[in-house]
Amino acid sequence: MTPKDITEKERARLLEEKRQVEEELAHLREAMQGEVDIEPDEGDAELFEREKTAALIMVLERRLLDIEKALRAIERGQYGICERCGKPIEPERLEAKPDATLCIECQREVEARNRRRPGGRPLNRW
Ligand SMILES: [Zn+2]
């Protein structure tokens, strides 16, 4: 696959996911707007359900923002460009991990940096 094919495939995947998330959010918001008719002995369970729904709405809203960010990157032609060094991300890497934002070199460097303990001596590789 060429990088352009991968971009188109990823775009279609994101649009489909966006549609699903929006649909799910509409359902959940509808459920939240329903009349709260709490029976004294059901009150806690009802409240618990609503809290769970509210938490799920927040998770989905965040997911929606991520999807929109990725779609904007595609529109600006920045999809598949490493956020750190600005070089194109390897097509094989994008195929395996469509939401990668770093090229393999930068990913390795960032991971190595995260592994290094502050003040500790560098980890011996062998
Ligand atoms: Zn890079």
Backbone and ligand atoms as CSV (ligand in chain L), in Angstrom:
chain,resi,resn,atom,element,x,y,z
A,1,MET,N,N,0.839,-1.207,0.000
A,1,MET,CA,C,0.000,0.000,0.000
A,1,MET,C,C,0.869,1.249,0.000
A,2,THR,N,N,0.445,2.254,-0.733
A,2,THR,CA,C,1.159,3.530,-0.704
A,2,THR,C,C,0.668,4.338,0.494
A,3,PRO,N,N,1.477,5.331,0.902
A,3,PRO,CA,C,1.029,6.161,2.039
A,3,PRO,C,C,-0.341,6.780,1.780
A,4,LYS,N,N,-0.646,7.091,0.533
A,4,LYS,CA,C,-1.932,7.702,0.208
A,4,LYS,C,C,-3.082,6.714,0.451
A,5,ASP,N,N,-2.857,5.461,0.069
A,5,ASP,CA,C,-3.871,4.424,0.316
A,5,ASP,C,C,-4.125,4.278,1.806
A,6,ILE,N,N,-3.039,4.281,2.575
A,6,ILE,CA,C,-3.176,4.108,4.024
A,6,ILE,C,C,-3.947,5.289,4.609
A,7,THR,N,N,-3.621,6.496,4.122
A,7,THR,CA,C,-4.316,7.684,4.621
A,7,THR,C,C,-5.814,7.586,4.338
A,8,GLU,N,N,-6.163,7.172,3.131
A,8,GLU,CA,C,-7.583,7.050,2.778
A,8,GLU,C,C,-8.282,6.006,3.625
A,9,LYS,N,N,-7.578,4.897,3.864
A,9,LYS,CA,C,-8.143,3.816,4.661
A,9,LYS,C,C,-8.372,4.294,6.100
A,10,GLU,N,N,-7.381,5.002,6.623
A,10,GLU,CA,C,-7.468,5.503,7.985
A,10,GLU,C,C,-8.583,6.541,8.098
A,11,ARG,N,N,-8.710,7.367,7.076
A,11,ARG,CA,C,-9.763,8.386,7.059
A,11,ARG,C,C,-11.145,7.722,7.115
A,12,ALA,N,N,-11.326,6.678,6.315
A,12,ALA,CA,C,-12.600,5.962,6.296
A,12,ALA,C,C,-12.860,5.324,7.662
A,13,ARG,N,N,-11.810,4.776,8.263
A,13,ARG,CA,C,-11.945,4.130,9.569
A,13,ARG,C,C,-12.343,5.160,10.625
A,14,LEU,N,N,-11.698,6.326,10.572
A,14,LEU,CA,C,-11.981,7.378,11.552
A,14,LEU,C,C,-13.406,7.898,11.402
A,15,LEU,N,N,-13.839,8.075,10.150
A,15,LEU,CA,C,-15.193,8.585,9.923
A,15,LEU,C,C,-16.227,7.597,10.441
A,16,GLU,N,N,-15.965,6.308,10.231
A,16,GLU,CA,C,-16.881,5.279,10.703
A,16,GLU,C,C,-16.905,5.267,12.234
A,17,GLU,N,N,-15.743,5.381,12.843
A,17,GLU,CA,C,-15.687,5.390,14.301
A,17,GLU,C,C,-16.382,6.630,14.854
A,18,LYS,N,N,-16.194,7.751,14.183
A,18,LYS,CA,C,-16.822,9.006,14.609
A,18,LYS,C,C,-18.345,8.843,14.595
A,19,ARG,N,N,-18.857,8.237,13.536
A,19,ARG,CA,C,-20.296,8.031,13.418
A,19,ARG,C,C,-20.806,7.175,14.589
A,20,GLN,N,N,-20.059,6.103,14.900
A,20,GLN,CA,C,-20.468,5.209,15.986
A,20,GLN,C,C,-20.439,5.918,17.339
A,21,VAL,N,N,-19.373,6.690,17.557
A,21,VAL,CA,C,-19.246,7.382,18.844
A,21,VAL,C,C,-20.371,8.412,18.997
A,22,GLU,N,N,-20.658,9.130,17.913
A,22,GLU,CA,C,-21.720,10.146,17.971
A,22,GLU,C,C,-23.077,9.514,18.247
A,23,GLU,N,N,-23.309,8.372,17.625
A,23,GLU,CA,C,-24.570,7.662,17.827
A,23,GLU,C,C,-24.706,7.232,19.293
A,24,GLU,N,N,-23.630,6.662,19.810
A,24,GLU,CA,C,-23.599,6.203,21.194
A,24,GLU,C,C,-23.821,7.377,22.154
A,25,LEU,N,N,-23.167,8.501,21.852
A,25,LEU,CA,C,-23.315,9.693,22.693
A,25,LEU,C,C,-24.759,10.188,22.691
A,26,ALA,N,N,-25.406,10.161,21.533
A,26,ALA,CA,C,-26.791,10.616,21.435
A,26,ALA,C,C,-27.687,9.750,22.330
A,27,HIS,N,N,-27.468,8.440,22.282
A,27,HIS,CA,C,-28.243,7.511,23.120
A,27,HIS,C,C,-28.055,7.832,24.601
A,28,LEU,N,N,-26.785,7.997,24.977
A,28,LEU,CA,C,-26.462,8.203,26.389
A,28,LEU,C,C,-27.030,9.526,26.896
A,29,ARG,N,N,-26.948,10.555,26.045
A,29,ARG,CA,C,-27.466,11.867,26.464
A,29,ARG,C,C,-28.973,11.794,26.617
A,30,GLU,N,N,-29.602,11.045,25.744
A,30,GLU,CA,C,-31.050,10.857,25.827
A,30,GLU,C,C,-31.397,10.180,27.157
A,31,ALA,N,N,-30.614,9.149,27.493
A,31,ALA,CA,C,-30.845,8.425,28.743
A,31,ALA,C,C,-30.682,9.352,29.944
A,32,MET,N,N,-29.714,10.263,29.854
A,32,MET,CA,C,-29.472,11.198,30.952
A,32,MET,C,C,-30.598,12.206,31.107
A,33,GLN,N,N,-31.274,12.496,29.970
A,33,GLN,CA,C,-32.327,13.499,30.026
A,33,GLN,C,C,-33.664,12.928,30.481
A,34,GLY,N,N,-33.730,11.600,30.552
A,34,GLY,CA,C,-34.987,10.965,30.942
A,34,GLY,C,C,-35.447,11.439,32.313
A,35,GLU,N,N,-36.734,11.334,32.530
A,35,GLU,CA,C,-37.296,11.731,33.824
A,35,GLU,C,C,-36.641,10.931,34.937
A,36,VAL,N,N,-36.269,11.605,35.990
A,36,VAL,CA,C,-35.721,10.890,37.133
A,36,VAL,C,C,-36.886,10.605,38.068
A,37,ASP,N,N,-37.334,9.386,38.006
A,37,ASP,CA,C,-38.478,8.994,38.817
A,37,ASP,C,C,-37.964,7.963,39.810
A,38,ILE,N,N,-37.372,8.471,40.871
A,38,ILE,CA,C,-36.656,7.574,41.769
A,38,ILE,C,C,-37.575,7.007,42.840
A,39,GLU,N,N,-37.673,5.721,42.844
A,39,GLU,CA,C,-38.392,5.027,43.924
A,39,GLU,C,C,-37.457,5.003,45.127
A,40,PRO,N,N,-38.027,5.165,46.323
A,40,PRO,CA,C,-37.143,5.225,47.506
A,40,PRO,C,C,-36.162,4.062,47.596
A,41,ASP,N,N,-36.592,2.861,47.295
A,41,ASP,CA,C,-35.676,1.732,47.453
A,41,ASP,C,C,-34.840,1.471,46.199
A,42,GLU,N,N,-35.065,2.225,45.130
A,42,GLU,CA,C,-34.277,2.048,43.916
A,42,GLU,C,C,-33.307,3.208,43.717
A,43,GLY,N,N,-33.427,4.203,44.562
A,43,GLY,CA,C,-32.675,5.441,44.383
A,43,GLY,C,C,-31.197,5.257,44.123
A,44,ASP,N,N,-30.541,4.457,44.938
A,44,ASP,CA,C,-29.104,4.296,44.807
A,44,ASP,C,C,-28.710,3.677,43.478
A,45,ALA,N,N,-29.457,2.645,43.090
A,45,ALA,CA,C,-29.138,1.970,41.837
A,45,ALA,C,C,-29.314,2.928,40.665
A,46,GLU,N,N,-30.389,3.705,40.702
A,46,GLU,CA,C,-30.662,4.676,39.644
A,46,GLU,C,C,-29.546,5.711,39.551
A,47,LEU,N,N,-29.139,6.191,40.712
A,47,LEU,CA,C,-28.082,7.199,40.782
A,47,LEU,C,C,-26.766,6.628,40.259
A,48,PHE,N,N,-26.502,5.391,40.631
A,48,PHE,CA,C,-25.278,4.720,40.210
A,48,PHE,C,C,-25.257,4.591,38.689
A,49,GLU,N,N,-26.401,4.209,38.114
A,49,GLU,CA,C,-26.504,4.078,36.660
A,49,GLU,C,C,-26.208,5.412,35.981
A,50,ARG,N,N,-26.767,6.485,36.541
A,50,ARG,CA,C,-26.576,7.805,35.941
A,50,ARG,C,C,-25.118,8.250,36.032
A,51,GLU,N,N,-24.476,7.912,37.141
A,51,GLU,CA,C,-23.068,8.276,37.276
A,51,GLU,C,C,-22.217,7.525,36.259
A,52,LYS,N,N,-22.570,6.256,36.074
A,52,LYS,CA,C,-21.851,5.446,35.090
A,52,LYS,C,C,-22.040,6.035,33.700
A,53,THR,N,N,-23.275,6.427,33.393
A,53,THR,CA,C,-23.571,7.008,32.079
A,53,THR,C,C,-22.798,8.306,31.882
A,54,ALA,N,N,-22.767,9.144,32.928
A,54,ALA,CA,C,-22.050,10.425,32.826
A,54,ALA,C,C,-20.563,10.190,32.573
A,55,ALA,N,N,-19.988,9.185,33.239
A,55,ALA,CA,C,-18.564,8.881,33.061
A,55,ALA,C,C,-18.300,8.405,31.635
A,56,LEU,N,N,-19.215,7.578,31.121
A,56,LEU,CA,C,-19.068,7.052,29.766
A,56,LEU,C,C,-19.159,8.178,28.738
A,57,ILE,N,N,-20.064,9.131,28.987
A,57,ILE,CA,C,-20.202,10.278,28.082
A,57,ILE,C,C,-18.881,11.040,28.017
A,58,MET,N,N,-18.235,11.220,29.165
A,58,MET,CA,C,-16.969,11.946,29.178
A,58,MET,C,C,-15.889,11.216,28.384
A,59,VAL,N,N,-15.840,9.898,28.546
A,59,VAL,CA,C,-14.853,9.104,27.816
A,59,VAL,C,C,-15.088,9.233,26.308
A,60,LEU,N,N,-16.358,9.139,25.914
A,60,LEU,CA,C,-16.680,9.195,24.482
A,60,LEU,C,C,-16.425,10.587,23.904
A,61,GLU,N,N,-16.687,11.624,24.701
A,61,GLU,CA,C,-16.435,12.988,24.214
A,61,GLU,C,C,-14.947,13.199,23.949
A,62,ARG,N,N,-14.116,12.620,24.847
A,62,ARG,CA,C,-12.676,12.742,24.670
A,62,ARG,C,C,-12.236,11.985,23.418
A,63,ARG,N,N,-12.829,10.800,23.226
A,63,ARG,CA,C,-12.506,9.984,22.060
A,63,ARG,C,C,-12.866,10.744,20.777
A,64,LEU,N,N,-14.013,11.419,20.825
A,64,LEU,CA,C,-14.476,12.176,19.667
A,64,LEU,C,C,-13.489,13.291,19.324
A,65,LEU,N,N,-12.948,13.940,20.350
A,65,LEU,CA,C,-11.960,15.001,20.114
A,65,LEU,C,C,-10.705,14.436,19.453
A,66,ASP,N,N,-10.277,13.251,19.908
A,66,ASP,CA,C,-9.098,12.605,19.315
A,66,ASP,C,C,-9.349,12.289,17.847
A,67,ILE,N,N,-10.553,11.769,17.572
A,67,ILE,CA,C,-10.896,11.408,16.193
A,67,ILE,C,C,-10.882,12.660,15.319
A,68,GLU,N,N,-11.462,13.740,15.838
A,68,GLU,CA,C,-11.513,14.976,15.052
A,68,GLU,C,C,-10.112,15.541,14.817
A,69,LYS,N,N,-9.253,15.404,15.821
A,69,LYS,CA,C,-7.875,15.867,15.681
A,69,LYS,C,C,-7.170,15.081,14.569
A,70,ALA,N,N,-7.382,13.766,14.573
A,70,ALA,CA,C,-6.750,12.917,13.559
A,70,ALA,C,C,-7.287,13.267,12.171
A,71,LEU,N,N,-8.599,13.525,12.084
A,71,LEU,CA,C,-9.189,13.861,10.786
A,71,LEU,C,C,-8.660,15.201,10.275
A,72,ARG,N,N,-8.464,16.146,11.190
A,72,ARG,CA,C,-7.909,17.450,10.785
A,72,ARG,C,C,-6.486,17.287,10.272
A,73,ALA,N,N,-5.715,16.410,10.940
A,73,ALA,CA,C,-4.337,16.159,10.500
A,73,ALA,C,C,-4.349,15.600,9.084
A,74,ILE,N,N,-5.302,14.716,8.804
A,74,ILE,CA,C,-5.398,14.143,7.455
A,74,ILE,C,C,-5.731,15.245,6.452
A,75,GLU,N,N,-6.677,16.125,6.819
A,75,GLU,CA,C,-7.067,17.193,5.899
A,75,GLU,C,C,-5.911,18.159,5.616
A,76,ARG,N,N,-5.086,18.401,6.625
A,76,ARG,CA,C,-3.947,19.297,6.424
A,76,ARG,C,C,-2.785,18.582,5.750
A,77,GLY,N,N,-2.975,17.298,5.450
A,77,GLY,CA,C,-1.901,16.529,4.830
A,77,GLY,C,C,-0.803,16.196,5.804
A,78,GLN,N,N,-1.122,16.214,7.103
A,78,GLN,CA,C,-0.104,15.941,8.109
A,78,GLN,C,C,-0.224,14.554,8.700
A,79,TYR,N,N,-1.166,13.794,8.190
A,79,TYR,CA,C,-1.283,12.440,8.706
A,79,TYR,C,C,-0.082,11.637,8.236
A,80,GLY,N,N,0.491,10.848,9.168
A,80,GLY,CA,C,1.633,10.027,8.784
A,80,GLY,C,C,2.946,10.793,8.826
A,81,ILE,N,N,2.898,12.027,9.384
A,81,ILE,CA,C,4.119,12.812,9.550
A,81,ILE,C,C,4.507,12.751,11.026
A,82,CYS,N,N,5.785,12.475,11.299
A,82,CYS,CA,C,6.248,12.369,12.676
A,82,CYS,C,C,6.109,13.713,13.391
A,83,GLU,N,N,5.477,13.686,14.564
A,83,GLU,CA,C,5.263,14.928,15.323
A,83,GLU,C,C,6.572,15.502,15.866
A,84,ARG,N,N,7.580,14.643,15.981
A,84,ARG,CA,C,8.810,15.058,16.638
A,84,ARG,C,C,9.840,15.567,15.634
A,85,CYS,N,N,10.037,14.842,14.526
A,85,CYS,CA,C,11.094,15.234,13.597
A,85,CYS,C,C,10.547,15.688,12.242
A,86,GLY,N,N,9.222,15.520,12.020
A,86,GLY,CA,C,8.614,16.018,10.790
A,86,GLY,C,C,8.868,15.165,9.559
A,87,LYS,N,N,9.486,14.011,9.759
A,87,LYS,CA,C,9.707,13.111,8.619
A,87,LYS,C,C,8.502,12.181,8.464
A,88,PRO,N,N,8.305,11.655,7.256
A,88,PRO,CA,C,7.176,10.726,7.080
A,88,PRO,C,C,7.376,9.466,7.920
A,89,ILE,N,N,6.292,8.994,8.519
A,89,ILE,CA,C,6.350,7.754,9.288
A,89,ILE,C,C,6.345,6.589,8.295
A,90,GLU,N,N,7.128,5.554,8.597
A,90,GLU,CA,C,7.248,4.410,7.705
A,90,GLU,C,C,5.869,3.817,7.393
A,91,PRO,N,N,5.564,3.579,6.093
A,91,PRO,CA,C,4.247,3.036,5.727
A,91,PRO,C,C,3.915,1.723,6.438
A,92,GLU,N,N,4.936,0.870,6.633
A,92,GLU,CA,C,4.682,-0.416,7.300
A,92,GLU,C,C,4.229,-0.181,8.743
A,93,ARG,N,N,4.822,0.857,9.336
A,93,ARG,CA,C,4.474,1.181,10.717
A,93,ARG,C,C,3.034,1.689,10.787
A,94,LEU,N,N,2.655,2.536,9.839
A,94,LEU,CA,C,1.296,3.082,9.828
A,94,LEU,C,C,0.267,1.990,9.584
A,95,GLU,N,N,0.676,1.029,8.768
A,95,GLU,CA,C,-0.244,-0.056,8.480
A,95,GLU,C,C,-0.522,-0.875,9.747
A,96,ALA,N,N,0.557,-1.066,10.525
A,96,ALA,CA,C,0.419,-1.842,11.754
A,96,ALA,C,C,-0.211,-1.007,12.863
A,97,LYS,N,N,0.062,0.298,12.861
A,97,LYS,CA,C,-0.415,1.157,13.941
A,97,LYS,C,C,-0.910,2.467,13.315
A,98,PRO,N,N,-2.166,2.479,12.818
A,98,PRO,CA,C,-2.650,3.624,12.045
A,98,PRO,C,C,-2.667,4.934,12.820
A,99,ASP,N,N,-2.691,4.877,14.160
A,99,ASP,CA,C,-2.742,6.139,14.900
A,99,ASP,C,C,-1.363,6.567,15.408
A,100,ALA,N,N,-0.295,5.980,14.859
A,100,ALA,CA,C,1.056,6.363,15.272
A,100,ALA,C,C,1.305,7.834,14.929
A,101,THR,N,N,1.909,8.580,15.855
A,101,THR,CA,C,2.214,9.982,15.577
A,101,THR,C,C,3.720,10.222,15.560
A,102,LEU,N,N,4.494,9.177,15.818
A,102,LEU,CA,C,5.953,9.297,15.792
A,102,LEU,C,C,6.524,8.258,14.840
A,103,CYS,N,N,7.643,8.603,14.184
A,103,CYS,CA,C,8.313,7.615,13.365
A,103,CYS,C,C,9.019,6.618,14.288
A,104,ILE,N,N,9.478,5.533,13.727
A,104,ILE,CA,C,10.033,4.457,14.561
A,104,ILE,C,C,11.271,4.934,15.331
A,105,GLU,N,N,12.106,5.770,14.682
A,105,GLU,CA,C,13.305,6.282,15.356
A,105,GLU,C,C,12.932,7.101,16.594
A,106,CYS,N,N,12.004,8.034,16.412
A,106,CYS,CA,C,11.614,8.900,17.523
A,106,CYS,C,C,10.918,8.080,18.607
A,107,GLN,N,N,10.092,7.131,18.189
A,107,GLN,CA,C,9.401,6.290,19.157
A,107,GLN,C,C,10.413,5.585,20.059
A,108,ARG,N,N,11.483,5.048,19.422
A,108,ARG,CA,C,12.520,4.344,20.191
A,108,ARG,C,C,13.215,5.289,21.150
A,109,GLU,N,N,13.524,6.483,20.647
A,109,GLU,CA,C,14.208,7.460,21.502
A,109,GLU,C,C,13.349,7.861,22.689
A,110,VAL,N,N,12.060,8.128,22.418
A,110,VAL,CA,C,11.156,8.543,23.485
A,110,VAL,C,C,11.019,7.424,24.517
A,111,GLU,N,N,10.899,6.186,24.027
A,111,GLU,CA,C,10.772,5.062,24.953
A,111,GLU,C,C,12.033,4.879,25.785
A,112,ALA,N,N,13.176,5.029,25.140
A,112,ALA,CA,C,14.450,4.882,25.856
A,112,ALA,C,C,14.557,5.946,26.934
A,113,ARG,N,N,14.131,7.175,26.590
A,113,ARG,CA,C,14.187,8.275,27.548
A,113,ARG,C,C,13.266,7.994,28.733
A,114,ASN,N,N,12.066,7.476,28.448
A,114,ASN,CA,C,11.125,7.192,29.528
A,114,ASN,C,C,11.622,6.097,30.457
A,115,ARG,N,N,12.422,5.175,29.893
A,115,ARG,CA,C,12.919,4.066,30.707
A,115,ARG,C,C,14.036,4.500,31.640
A,116,ARG,N,N,14.794,5.527,31.188
A,116,ARG,CA,C,15.933,5.965,31.982
A,116,ARG,C,C,15.435,6.574,33.292
A,117,ARG,N,N,15.926,6.033,34.406
A,117,ARG,CA,C,15.461,6.551,35.694
A,117,ARG,C,C,16.224,7.808,36.052
A,118,PRO,N,N,15.532,8.792,36.606
A,118,PRO,CA,C,16.241,10.025,36.958
A,118,PRO,C,C,17.326,9.735,37.983
A,119,GLY,N,N,18.551,10.174,37.722
A,119,GLY,CA,C,19.647,9.977,38.656
A,119,GLY,C,C,20.258,8.597,38.595
A,120,GLY,N,N,19.579,7.672,37.976
A,120,GLY,CA,C,20.101,6.311,37.903
A,120,GLY,C,C,21.141,6.204,36.820
A,121,ARG,N,N,21.993,5.173,36.897
A,121,ARG,CA,C,22.979,5.033,35.830
A,121,ARG,C,C,22.279,4.426,34.614
A,122,PRO,N,N,22.775,4.721,33.394
A,122,PRO,CA,C,22.098,4.209,32.209
A,122,PRO,C,C,21.984,2.692,32.257
A,123,LEU,N,N,20.877,2.172,31.812
A,123,LEU,CA,C,20.683,0.715,31.828
A,123,LEU,C,C,21.668,0.071,30.866
A,124,ASN,N,N,22.294,-0.990,31.318
A,124,ASN,CA,C,23.211,-1.716,30.444
A,124,ASN,C,C,22.406,-2.580,29.491
A,125,ARG,N,N,22.651,-2.369,28.198
A,125,ARG,CA,C,21.842,-3.037,27.207
A,125,ARG,C,C,22.131,-4.538,27.137
A,126,TRP,N,N,23.401,-4.935,27.420
A,126,TRP,CA,C,23.713,-6.362,27.339
A,126,TRP,C,C,23.972,-6.934,28.698
L,1,ZN,ZN,ZN,10.543,11.165,14.004
